[in-house]
């Protein structure tokens, strides 16, 4: 699944530096970030961690993170 195909009710999260989307059914997908990254998602198996530790991002912030590899929660220098 690609970003453009995600339902509007999806939650966009930073889970320990992993770009994760929690779908309305509770399942999660992870995306690679940064220039040249594959825009398709893979399953993210830890829905509980995403719900408890994920930092929320807007869809626009999430899309920018996928493209650049950085978001407002990034702690790298």
NORLIN-V911055 format. One record per residue. N is the residue number from 1. RES is the residue in one letter. SS is DSSP state (helix for helix, strand for strand, loop for the rest). PHI is phi in whole degrees, -180 to 180 (NA if undefined). NEAR is the number of other ideal C-beta (glycine too) atoms within 8 Angstrom. Layout:
n=<N	N>
res=<RES	RES>
ss=<SS	SS>
phi=<PHI	PHI>
near=<NEAR	NEAR>
This chain:
n=<1	2	3	4	5	6	7	8	9	10	11	12	13	14	15	16	17	18	19	20	21	22	23	24	25	26	27	28	29	30	31	32	33	34	35	36	37	38	39	40	41	42	43	44	45	46	47	48	49	50	51	52	53	54	55	56	57	58	59	60	61	62	63	64	65	66	67	68	69	70	71	72	73	74	75	76	77>
res=<X	X	X	X	X	X	X	X	X	X	X	X	X	X	X	X	X	X	X	X	X	X	X	X	X	X	X	X	X	X	X	X	X	X	X	X	X	X	X	X	X	X	X	X	X	X	X	X	X	X	X	X	X	X	X	X	X	X	X	X	X	X	X	X	X	X	X	X	X	X	X	X	X	X	X	X	X>
ss=<loop	loop	helix	helix	helix	loop	loop	loop	loop	loop	strand	strand	strand	strand	strand	loop	loop	strand	strand	strand	strand	strand	loop	loop	loop	loop	loop	strand	strand	strand	strand	loop	loop	loop	loop	loop	loop	loop	loop	loop	loop	strand	strand	loop	loop	loop	helix	helix	helix	helix	helix	helix	helix	loop	strand	strand	strand	loop	helix	helix	helix	helix	helix	helix	helix	helix	helix	helix	loop	loop	loop	loop	loop	loop	loop	loop	loop>
phi=<NA	-105	-54	-67	-92	-75	-61	-60	-82	-64	-106	-107	-134	-106	-113	53	83	-104	-78	-124	-116	-98	-79	-56	-82	94	-75	-127	-126	-115	-121	-80	-121	105	-55	81	-70	-71	-77	-82	-94	-127	-61	-111	-77	-108	-61	-64	-63	-60	-71	-93	-114	-73	-94	-76	-127	-76	-60	-65	-62	-64	-61	-65	-62	-59	-77	-103	90	-131	-140	-68	-96	-67	-102	-68	-46>
near=<6	8	9	4	5	10	6	4	5	11	8	12	13	13	13	6	5	8	13	15	15	13	11	6	4	7	8	14	12	12	13	8	9	9	6	3	10	4	7	7	9	6	8	12	5	8	11	6	10	14	8	6	8	13	8	6	13	6	8	6	11	14	9	9	14	14	8	9	8	6	10	5	7	7	3	4	1>
